[in-house]
Amino acid sequence: MNPSLSRRTALQAAGATVLAAGLSGLATTAARADSADPAPKLVTYPLPSGMPANTSFKVRVRTAPDGDWQSLDIWRPQLEEINPATGSGKVYNSSMVYFDFRGSAEIEVTYLKGGSTKARIRPDSLGITPDLLGDTLRFTLDEPRDVVVQINDEIFDCLHIVTHHIDPNPPSADDPDILYFGPGVHSVTGNVLTVPSGKTVYLAGGAVLTAQVYFKNVEKAAVTGRGVITSPTNGILCEGSKNIRIEDVIVLNPRGGYVTTLGESQHVHINKLRGFSSRGNGDGIDIFSSSDVVIDGCFLRTSDDCIALYAHRWNYYGDTRDITVQNCTLWADVAHPVNIGTHGNTDAPEVIENLVIKNLDILDHREPQMNYQGCIALNPGDSNLIQNVRIEDIRIEDFRWGQVLNMRVMYNTKYNTSAGRGIENIYIKNLSYTGTHANPSIFVGYDADHAIKNVTFENLVINGRVIADSLQKPKWYLTTDTLQWYANEHVTNLTFLTTAEAEAARTS
């Protein structure tokens, strides 16, 4: 680490500015002392000097119903849109605020460009209808949520609101096991912060680290806090490591692309990571040849796949298994919200298995290329076998361009040296899509030896209609025909059930 980032310097950086961090007049020690206090509380954080801001919105927040209003600094994430005619990407400035609260928080948003005629708070599943008066709207959050405020259906000139619970026990800056970064902008030599075993990187609210956080062959290490990472490469990289925790930090436009990458790692918990990207191949969280990983409560808005699960690629080898993705909100400006299976090892075939994907809000998906469509895509290549996947409680809002689902045993010659081995034992429960822009979903086996087997839908709801094999339809119709979806002859045992039918089958 750069000597300027010693604990002493971190303390000096934090000492003079912690009061400016918007702690509602309370010191950090008081935050620890009142961890059991149920009284409403609000903690806001400053935008450090030199960090780019955005000017489309004015935002204030207070503890509901009658706390003192506090103004929030507006951060500037950047987002990308692909031109389908040229393949070039246009980068847009957007807006983000973040704060912590206990109790309820009332938020006031003013659109400074004017002309507001409607406002939408997403995800739609939260059921938040704001009060809109002219160019100002108000709404209340009863608990911390990550939401997007859209004015007049603006896709890029919108406001992302990131919120946390109050941290009851923030670490001490002089803890020898903590690499502590106080409010302000911090750099390290070589732009890579390598984390030793047993150490935790803590980014206090208002801290910005302009470096990659790197876990390499370590155990029991973490990065956490309320700060921001802006890296010239990937935001967080974890290789060959075990028992790693990534929590609460915001990765803002890593210039190398990925928000977080895991390779050959085990027992990793990624909790409430937020990530934004605008570069080509700007994936969110990518997992290669790893096991026992939980991705929980994350918000990702990315210029490529939000979450991708693969086997071998580059110097990573081995199966990927026992992965849970849950309670996340995903927005893919390019490619898939969830992508599984592309990369593997033709010479020593691998398995991607035992996956649980549940309780997701998918806000958008925009992909002009047919090969890369699907809000959730299972696309094994490179002799991968995908098996034993449960997908449950997925809410897909109307997206701009793509498919709801894409299950395809593929041989994509751009990336693969062989076809995937197959897709087997997939259970999809309570998946809903509401909208009009979806292209037909497809289910395509490569051939009889590289097939899709045993895919069951329970309570698939498309625009309010439950889809089941028992639907009234011409007797020669397939159930997929009622949706204008397509399954080829190498798909066997594709079943659509109502909830009652599924329960009856389980008890029979």
WOHU-V733181 format. One record per pair of residues at least 12 apart in sequence whose ideal C-beta (glycine too) atoms are under 6 Angstrom apart, sorted by the first residue. I is the first residue (numbers start at 1). J is the second residue. D is the distance in Angstrom with one decimal. If there is no record, write none. Layout:
BEGIN
i = [I | I]
j = [J | J]
d = [D | D]
END
This chain:
BEGIN
i = [1 | 2 | 2 | 7 | 10 | 10 | 10 | 10 | 11 | 13 | 13 | 14 | 14 | 17 | 20 | 21 | 21 | 21 | 21 | 22 | 22 | 23 | 24 | 28 | 32 | 35 | 40 | 40 | 41 | 41 | 42 | 42 | 43 | 44 | 44 | 44 | 45 | 45 | 46 | 46 | 47 | 48 | 48 | 48 | 50 | 52 | 53 | 53 | 54 | 54 | 54 | 54 | 56 | 56 | 56 | 56 | 57 | 57 | 57 | 57 | 58 | 58 | 59 | 59 | 59 | 60 | 61 | 61 | 61 | 62 | 63 | 64 | 64 | 64 | 72 | 74 | 75 | 76 | 77 | 77 | 77 | 77 | 78 | 78 | 78 | 78 | 79 | 79 | 79 | 79 | 79 | 80 | 80 | 80 | 82 | 84 | 91 | 92 | 94 | 95 | 96 | 97 | 98 | 100 | 100 | 102 | 104 | 104 | 105 | 106 | 107 | 108 | 109 | 109 | 110 | 110 | 111 | 111 | 114 | 116 | 116 | 117 | 119 | 119 | 119 | 120 | 121 | 121 | 121 | 122 | 122 | 123 | 123 | 124 | 125 | 125 | 144 | 144 | 144 | 146 | 146 | 146 | 147 | 148 | 162 | 171 | 177 | 178 | 178 | 179 | 179 | 180 | 181 | 181 | 181 | 182 | 183 | 183 | 183 | 185 | 186 | 187 | 188 | 191 | 191 | 192 | 192 | 192 | 193 | 193 | 194 | 195 | 195 | 197 | 197 | 197 | 198 | 199 | 200 | 201 | 201 | 202 | 202 | 203 | 203 | 203 | 204 | 204 | 205 | 207 | 208 | 209 | 210 | 211 | 212 | 212 | 212 | 212 | 213 | 214 | 215 | 215 | 215 | 216 | 217 | 218 | 219 | 219 | 220 | 221 | 222 | 223 | 224 | 224 | 225 | 228 | 228 | 229 | 229 | 230 | 231 | 232 | 233 | 234 | 234 | 234 | 234 | 235 | 235 | 235 | 235 | 236 | 237 | 238 | 238 | 239 | 240 | 241 | 242 | 242 | 243 | 244 | 245 | 246 | 246 | 247 | 248 | 250 | 251 | 252 | 253 | 253 | 257 | 257 | 257 | 258 | 258 | 259 | 259 | 260 | 261 | 262 | 262 | 263 | 263 | 264 | 264 | 265 | 266 | 266 | 267 | 268 | 269 | 270 | 271 | 271 | 272 | 273 | 274 | 275 | 276 | 277 | 277 | 278 | 281 | 282 | 282 | 282 | 283 | 283 | 283 | 284 | 284 | 284 | 284 | 285 | 286 | 287 | 288 | 288 | 288 | 289 | 289 | 289 | 289 | 289 | 289 | 290 | 291 | 291 | 292 | 293 | 294 | 295 | 296 | 296 | 297 | 298 | 299 | 300 | 301 | 303 | 303 | 304 | 304 | 305 | 305 | 305 | 306 | 306 | 306 | 307 | 307 | 308 | 309 | 309 | 310 | 311 | 311 | 311 | 311 | 312 | 312 | 312 | 313 | 319 | 319 | 320 | 321 | 321 | 322 | 323 | 324 | 325 | 326 | 326 | 327 | 328 | 329 | 330 | 331 | 331 | 332 | 333 | 335 | 335 | 336 | 336 | 337 | 337 | 337 | 338 | 339 | 340 | 341 | 341 | 341 | 341 | 341 | 342 | 342 | 342 | 343 | 344 | 344 | 344 | 346 | 346 | 346 | 346 | 349 | 350 | 351 | 352 | 352 | 353 | 353 | 354 | 355 | 356 | 357 | 358 | 358 | 359 | 360 | 361 | 362 | 362 | 363 | 364 | 365 | 365 | 366 | 366 | 367 | 373 | 373 | 373 | 374 | 374 | 374 | 375 | 375 | 376 | 377 | 378 | 378 | 379 | 379 | 380 | 380 | 381 | 381 | 381 | 381 | 382 | 382 | 383 | 383 | 384 | 385 | 385 | 386 | 387 | 387 | 388 | 389 | 390 | 391 | 392 | 392 | 393 | 394 | 395 | 396 | 398 | 398 | 399 | 403 | 403 | 404 | 404 | 404 | 405 | 406 | 407 | 407 | 407 | 408 | 409 | 409 | 409 | 409 | 419 | 419 | 422 | 422 | 423 | 424 | 424 | 425 | 426 | 427 | 428 | 429 | 430 | 431 | 432 | 433 | 434 | 440 | 440 | 440 | 441 | 442 | 443 | 443 | 444 | 445 | 445 | 451 | 452 | 453 | 454 | 455 | 456 | 457 | 458 | 458 | 459 | 466 | 467 | 468 | 468 | 468 | 469 | 479]
j = [188 | 188 | 189 | 174 | 173 | 180 | 181 | 182 | 173 | 182 | 184 | 173 | 182 | 183 | 46 | 45 | 183 | 205 | 206 | 44 | 45 | 43 | 42 | 170 | 169 | 168 | 63 | 103 | 102 | 166 | 63 | 101 | 100 | 70 | 72 | 99 | 205 | 206 | 73 | 206 | 73 | 184 | 185 | 208 | 185 | 76 | 74 | 76 | 74 | 76 | 93 | 95 | 95 | 112 | 113 | 157 | 74 | 95 | 109 | 159 | 110 | 112 | 72 | 97 | 109 | 108 | 99 | 105 | 107 | 106 | 103 | 104 | 106 | 140 | 97 | 95 | 96 | 93 | 94 | 96 | 252 | 276 | 91 | 93 | 253 | 278 | 92 | 94 | 156 | 278 | 333 | 278 | 303 | 333 | 334 | 368 | 278 | 156 | 156 | 159 | 160 | 161 | 162 | 164 | 166 | 166 | 140 | 142 | 141 | 140 | 139 | 138 | 137 | 149 | 135 | 136 | 135 | 151 | 135 | 135 | 151 | 152 | 132 | 137 | 151 | 150 | 139 | 147 | 149 | 148 | 363 | 329 | 361 | 397 | 361 | 395 | 163 | 164 | 165 | 162 | 299 | 329 | 161 | 160 | 274 | 202 | 199 | 200 | 202 | 199 | 201 | 202 | 203 | 207 | 209 | 204 | 204 | 206 | 207 | 208 | 209 | 210 | 211 | 211 | 232 | 211 | 212 | 214 | 211 | 213 | 214 | 215 | 221 | 218 | 219 | 221 | 220 | 221 | 222 | 213 | 223 | 224 | 225 | 225 | 227 | 249 | 225 | 227 | 226 | 227 | 228 | 229 | 230 | 231 | 231 | 233 | 234 | 237 | 236 | 237 | 238 | 241 | 244 | 239 | 240 | 241 | 242 | 243 | 243 | 244 | 245 | 246 | 247 | 248 | 249 | 250 | 252 | 249 | 251 | 252 | 254 | 255 | 256 | 254 | 256 | 258 | 261 | 251 | 254 | 259 | 260 | 260 | 261 | 262 | 265 | 263 | 264 | 265 | 266 | 267 | 267 | 268 | 269 | 270 | 273 | 271 | 272 | 274 | 275 | 276 | 276 | 278 | 279 | 281 | 282 | 283 | 286 | 275 | 284 | 285 | 286 | 287 | 290 | 288 | 316 | 289 | 316 | 290 | 291 | 292 | 292 | 293 | 294 | 295 | 296 | 297 | 297 | 298 | 299 | 300 | 301 | 302 | 303 | 303 | 304 | 302 | 303 | 304 | 304 | 305 | 308 | 300 | 302 | 306 | 307 | 307 | 308 | 309 | 310 | 313 | 316 | 311 | 312 | 316 | 317 | 318 | 320 | 320 | 321 | 322 | 322 | 323 | 324 | 325 | 326 | 327 | 327 | 328 | 329 | 330 | 331 | 333 | 334 | 334 | 335 | 335 | 336 | 339 | 330 | 332 | 337 | 325 | 338 | 339 | 323 | 340 | 343 | 344 | 350 | 352 | 384 | 344 | 345 | 350 | 343 | 350 | 351 | 352 | 353 | 354 | 354 | 355 | 356 | 357 | 358 | 359 | 359 | 360 | 361 | 362 | 363 | 364 | 365 | 366 | 367 | 372 | 374 | 377 | 362 | 365 | 375 | 376 | 377 | 378 | 378 | 379 | 380 | 384 | 386 | 379 | 381 | 415 | 382 | 382 | 383 | 384 | 382 | 383 | 417 | 418 | 383 | 384 | 385 | 384 | 386 | 387 | 388 | 388 | 389 | 390 | 391 | 392 | 393 | 393 | 394 | 395 | 375 | 396 | 397 | 399 | 399 | 402 | 400 | 401 | 402 | 402 | 403 | 406 | 403 | 405 | 406 | 396 | 404 | 405 | 406 | 407 | 423 | 408 | 410 | 409 | 420 | 410 | 412 | 416 | 420 | 416 | 418 | 418 | 421 | 420 | 421 | 422 | 423 | 424 | 425 | 425 | 426 | 427 | 428 | 429 | 430 | 430 | 431 | 432 | 433 | 435 | 437 | 437 | 439 | 441 | 433 | 438 | 441 | 441 | 442 | 423 | 443 | 452 | 444 | 422 | 445 | 446 | 450 | 446 | 450 | 450 | 451 | 452 | 453 | 454 | 454 | 455 | 456 | 457 | 458 | 459 | 460 | 461 | 462 | 463 | 484 | 485 | 486 | 485 | 486 | 487 | 491 | 488 | 490 | 491 | 490 | 491 | 492 | 493 | 494 | 495 | 496 | 497 | 502 | 499 | 498 | 496 | 496 | 497 | 498 | 496 | 496]
d = [5.8 | 4.7 | 4.6 | 5.8 | 5.5 | 4.6 | 5.9 | 5.3 | 4.8 | 4.4 | 5.0 | 6.0 | 2.6 | 4.6 | 5.6 | 5.4 | 5.2 | 5.6 | 4.9 | 3.3 | 5.7 | 5.6 | 5.3 | 5.7 | 5.7 | 3.2 | 3.8 | 3.2 | 4.5 | 5.7 | 5.1 | 5.0 | 4.1 | 5.3 | 5.9 | 4.6 | 3.7 | 4.2 | 5.8 | 4.9 | 3.5 | 5.2 | 5.0 | 5.5 | 5.9 | 4.4 | 5.3 | 5.8 | 4.9 | 4.3 | 5.5 | 4.4 | 5.5 | 5.9 | 5.9 | 5.4 | 6.0 | 5.2 | 5.9 | 5.1 | 4.3 | 6.0 | 4.5 | 5.1 | 5.4 | 4.5 | 5.9 | 5.6 | 5.2 | 5.4 | 5.7 | 3.9 | 4.3 | 5.3 | 4.3 | 5.2 | 4.3 | 5.5 | 5.0 | 5.1 | 5.8 | 3.8 | 5.3 | 5.9 | 5.2 | 4.0 | 5.1 | 5.2 | 5.2 | 5.3 | 5.6 | 4.3 | 3.9 | 5.6 | 5.5 | 3.8 | 5.0 | 3.7 | 5.5 | 4.7 | 4.4 | 5.7 | 3.9 | 4.5 | 5.0 | 4.7 | 5.6 | 5.0 | 5.0 | 5.0 | 5.9 | 5.0 | 5.3 | 5.5 | 5.7 | 4.5 | 4.7 | 4.6 | 5.4 | 4.5 | 5.2 | 5.8 | 4.9 | 4.8 | 5.6 | 4.6 | 6.0 | 5.4 | 6.0 | 4.5 | 5.5 | 5.9 | 3.8 | 5.7 | 5.7 | 5.0 | 4.0 | 5.5 | 5.4 | 5.3 | 4.1 | 5.8 | 5.0 | 5.5 | 5.4 | 5.3 | 5.8 | 5.5 | 5.2 | 5.9 | 4.7 | 5.2 | 5.1 | 4.4 | 5.8 | 5.1 | 5.9 | 3.4 | 5.6 | 4.7 | 5.2 | 4.9 | 4.6 | 4.7 | 5.1 | 5.9 | 4.9 | 5.2 | 4.9 | 5.3 | 4.9 | 5.4 | 4.8 | 4.2 | 4.9 | 5.9 | 5.3 | 5.5 | 4.3 | 5.8 | 4.2 | 6.0 | 4.6 | 3.8 | 2.6 | 5.7 | 5.8 | 5.9 | 3.7 | 3.5 | 4.8 | 5.1 | 5.4 | 5.9 | 4.4 | 4.9 | 5.8 | 5.9 | 4.8 | 5.1 | 4.3 | 4.4 | 5.5 | 5.3 | 4.4 | 5.0 | 4.8 | 5.2 | 4.8 | 5.8 | 3.9 | 5.6 | 4.2 | 5.5 | 5.9 | 4.7 | 5.3 | 5.9 | 4.8 | 5.1 | 4.5 | 4.9 | 3.5 | 5.5 | 4.9 | 4.3 | 5.6 | 3.5 | 4.2 | 4.9 | 6.0 | 4.3 | 5.2 | 4.8 | 5.0 | 4.8 | 5.0 | 4.9 | 4.9 | 5.3 | 4.8 | 4.6 | 5.2 | 4.6 | 5.6 | 4.5 | 5.1 | 4.5 | 4.4 | 5.6 | 5.8 | 5.8 | 4.9 | 4.8 | 4.9 | 4.8 | 5.8 | 3.3 | 4.8 | 4.7 | 5.0 | 4.7 | 4.9 | 4.5 | 3.9 | 5.1 | 5.1 | 4.7 | 5.2 | 5.2 | 4.8 | 4.7 | 5.0 | 4.8 | 5.0 | 5.9 | 4.5 | 4.8 | 4.7 | 4.9 | 5.3 | 4.6 | 5.0 | 5.2 | 5.2 | 5.4 | 3.8 | 5.0 | 4.7 | 4.9 | 5.7 | 3.8 | 4.4 | 4.3 | 5.8 | 5.1 | 4.6 | 5.1 | 5.1 | 5.4 | 4.0 | 5.7 | 5.9 | 4.3 | 5.6 | 4.0 | 5.9 | 5.8 | 5.0 | 5.1 | 4.9 | 4.9 | 4.8 | 4.6 | 5.4 | 5.5 | 4.6 | 4.7 | 4.8 | 5.5 | 4.2 | 5.2 | 4.8 | 5.3 | 4.7 | 4.8 | 4.8 | 4.3 | 4.2 | 5.2 | 4.7 | 5.9 | 5.2 | 4.5 | 5.9 | 4.7 | 4.1 | 4.1 | 3.8 | 5.8 | 5.5 | 5.3 | 3.8 | 5.9 | 4.0 | 5.0 | 4.7 | 4.7 | 4.8 | 4.9 | 4.8 | 5.1 | 4.5 | 4.8 | 4.9 | 5.4 | 5.0 | 5.4 | 4.7 | 5.2 | 4.4 | 4.7 | 5.1 | 5.9 | 5.3 | 5.2 | 5.6 | 4.9 | 4.8 | 5.8 | 5.1 | 4.5 | 4.9 | 5.0 | 5.8 | 5.0 | 3.8 | 5.2 | 5.1 | 5.7 | 5.4 | 5.7 | 6.0 | 3.4 | 5.8 | 3.8 | 5.2 | 4.9 | 4.5 | 4.2 | 3.8 | 5.9 | 5.1 | 5.8 | 4.9 | 4.8 | 4.9 | 5.1 | 4.5 | 5.2 | 4.7 | 4.3 | 5.3 | 4.6 | 5.1 | 5.2 | 5.0 | 4.5 | 5.4 | 4.9 | 4.0 | 4.3 | 4.1 | 4.7 | 4.7 | 4.2 | 4.4 | 5.7 | 4.8 | 5.7 | 3.0 | 5.3 | 5.6 | 5.6 | 4.3 | 4.6 | 5.4 | 5.2 | 5.1 | 5.8 | 2.9 | 5.1 | 5.6 | 3.6 | 4.9 | 5.0 | 5.9 | 4.9 | 5.5 | 4.9 | 4.2 | 5.6 | 4.9 | 4.3 | 5.3 | 5.0 | 4.8 | 5.0 | 4.5 | 4.5 | 5.8 | 4.8 | 4.4 | 5.6 | 4.4 | 2.6 | 5.7 | 6.0 | 4.9 | 5.0 | 5.0 | 5.2 | 4.9 | 4.2 | 5.8 | 5.7 | 4.7 | 5.9 | 4.6 | 5.7 | 5.2 | 4.1 | 4.8 | 4.6 | 5.1 | 5.5 | 5.5 | 4.5 | 4.7 | 5.9 | 4.9 | 4.5 | 5.1 | 5.0 | 4.3 | 5.0 | 5.6 | 4.1 | 5.4 | 5.9 | 5.0 | 5.3 | 5.6 | 4.5 | 4.9 | 4.0 | 4.8 | 4.9 | 2.6 | 5.5 | 4.5 | 4.5 | 5.2 | 4.8 | 5.0 | 4.7 | 4.7 | 5.1 | 4.3 | 4.7 | 5.8 | 5.4 | 4.9 | 5.7 | 4.7 | 4.9 | 4.8]
END
